Amino acid sequence: MDYPQPQNQRFLVQEDMGTNAPVIHQRVIAQLTTGLYPQFRSGAIPYEPLPEMMLGEYSSPTPDLIFYDNALDQTPIIIEICHTRGVKDDTQKVIRLIDGELYGIQEGFVYDYKTHHWFRYRFGDGGLPTESSFSEILQLDLNNFLS
């Protein structure tokens, strides 16, 4: 069967055309960002929380939330937000990013918005995440910023 070809239309094709981020996913990112940004502005935490920012300048991983060290141009902390089926993949992603030592990440978190569980992985943990929402670097419980 022949289908008519579109006339005078341009199509943009990209490898990653969309995101798989439902409203609750974006809501968690927004709650964390809006709760933590005043902490940065007041000087209570030294790193700027930024949503959906690449770790490098070009074609690099983009965690859901990063904490950016403006003085050193590094990202010491990252957070991935997911649902229960994504915990394993996101945890492995966080471990690879931290253990790879490419971006200077020292601490990473995965938050499962369905079960409300947090997982933390730190550089040197040997591939074994713990169930925790407490950031030793920030000396804050990240779960306190979710309602």
C-alpha positions as CSV (number, residue, x, y, z in Angstrom):
1,M,0.0,0.0,0.0
2,D,1.3,3.4,-0.9
3,Y,1.0,6.2,1.7
4,P,1.2,9.8,0.7
5,Q,4.5,11.5,1.6
6,P,4.2,14.7,3.6
7,Q,4.8,17.8,1.5
8,N,6.9,20.8,2.6
9,Q,7.3,19.5,6.1
10,R,10.6,19.1,8.0
11,F,11.1,16.3,10.4
12,L,13.6,16.3,13.2
13,V,14.8,12.8,14.1
14,Q,16.8,12.2,17.2
15,E,17.9,9.1,19.0
16,D,16.1,10.1,22.2
17,M,12.9,11.8,21.0
18,G,11.2,11.9,24.4
19,T,11.5,11.3,28.0
20,N,9.8,8.7,30.1
21,A,9.0,11.0,33.0
22,P,5.4,10.9,34.3
23,V,4.0,13.8,36.3
24,I,5.0,12.2,39.6
25,H,8.6,11.9,38.4
26,Q,8.7,15.6,37.5
27,R,6.9,16.5,40.8
28,V,9.6,14.8,42.9
29,I,12.3,16.6,40.9
30,A,10.5,19.9,41.4
31,Q,10.0,19.4,45.2
32,L,13.6,18.5,45.7
33,T,14.8,21.5,43.6
34,T,12.5,24.0,45.2
35,G,13.3,22.8,48.7
36,L,17.0,22.6,48.3
37,Y,17.7,25.7,46.2
38,P,17.0,28.1,49.1
39,Q,19.5,26.0,51.2
40,F,22.1,26.8,48.5
41,R,21.2,30.5,48.3
42,S,21.4,30.9,52.0
43,G,24.8,29.2,52.2
44,A,23.5,26.2,54.2
45,I,24.7,23.8,51.4
46,P,27.7,24.6,49.2
47,Y,26.4,23.0,46.0
48,E,23.7,24.3,43.6
49,P,20.9,21.9,43.0
50,L,20.0,21.8,39.2
51,P,17.4,19.6,37.5
52,E,18.1,17.6,34.4
53,M,21.6,19.0,33.7
54,M,24.3,17.1,31.8
55,L,27.4,16.0,33.8
56,G,29.7,17.2,31.0
57,E,29.5,19.9,28.4
58,Y,28.6,17.6,25.4
59,S,26.6,14.4,25.1
60,S,27.0,13.3,28.7
61,P,24.7,11.6,31.1
62,T,21.9,13.7,32.6
63,P,20.8,12.7,36.1
64,D,17.4,13.9,37.3
65,L,19.1,16.2,39.8
66,I,22.7,17.2,40.3
67,F,24.4,19.3,43.0
68,Y,26.9,21.4,41.2
69,D,30.1,22.8,42.7
70,N,30.5,26.1,40.8
71,A,34.1,26.7,42.2
72,L,35.5,23.4,41.0
73,D,33.2,22.9,38.0
74,Q,32.2,19.4,39.3
75,T,29.2,17.5,40.4
76,P,29.8,15.8,43.8
77,I,26.2,14.5,44.2
78,I,23.5,13.1,41.9
79,I,19.9,11.9,42.3
80,E,17.9,9.6,40.0
81,I,14.2,9.4,40.4
82,C,12.3,6.3,39.3
83,H,9.5,3.8,39.9
84,T,10.0,0.4,41.4
85,R,10.8,-1.3,38.0
86,G,13.6,1.2,37.4
87,V,15.4,0.9,40.7
88,K,17.9,-1.7,39.6
89,D,18.8,0.0,36.3
90,D,19.1,3.5,37.9
91,T,21.1,2.1,40.8
92,Q,23.5,0.4,38.4
93,K,23.8,3.7,36.5
94,V,24.6,5.6,39.6
95,I,27.2,3.1,40.6
96,R,28.8,3.2,37.2
97,L,28.9,7.0,37.2
98,I,30.5,7.2,40.6
99,D,33.0,4.3,40.3
100,G,34.0,5.5,36.8
101,E,35.5,8.6,38.4
102,L,34.9,10.6,35.2
103,Y,32.8,13.3,36.7
104,G,34.0,13.5,40.3
105,I,30.7,12.3,41.7
106,Q,31.2,11.2,45.4
107,E,27.6,10.4,46.4
108,G,24.5,9.3,44.4
109,F,20.9,8.5,45.3
110,V,18.1,6.7,43.7
111,Y,14.5,7.5,44.9
112,D,11.6,5.1,44.2
113,Y,8.5,7.3,44.2
114,K,6.2,4.3,44.3
115,T,7.6,2.7,47.5
116,H,9.1,5.9,48.9
117,H,12.5,4.2,49.3
118,W,15.8,5.9,49.0
119,F,19.1,4.2,48.1
120,R,22.5,5.8,48.5
121,Y,25.8,4.9,47.0
122,R,29.1,6.6,47.8
123,F,32.5,6.4,46.1
124,G,34.3,3.5,47.8
125,D,31.2,1.5,48.7
126,G,32.4,-1.4,46.5
127,G,29.2,-1.7,44.5
128,L,26.9,-2.0,47.5
129,P,24.3,0.7,47.9
130,T,22.5,1.2,51.2
131,E,18.9,2.2,51.9
132,S,19.3,5.8,53.0
133,S,18.2,9.3,52.1
134,F,20.8,11.0,54.3
135,S,23.6,12.8,52.4
136,E,26.8,12.7,54.4
137,I,28.2,15.4,52.1
138,L,25.4,17.8,52.6
139,Q,24.6,16.6,56.2
140,L,20.9,16.6,55.2
141,D,18.1,14.0,54.9
142,L,16.9,14.5,51.4
143,N,13.6,12.9,52.2
144,N,12.7,15.9,54.3
145,F,12.3,17.9,51.1
146,L,9.5,15.7,49.8
147,S,5.9,16.2,50.8
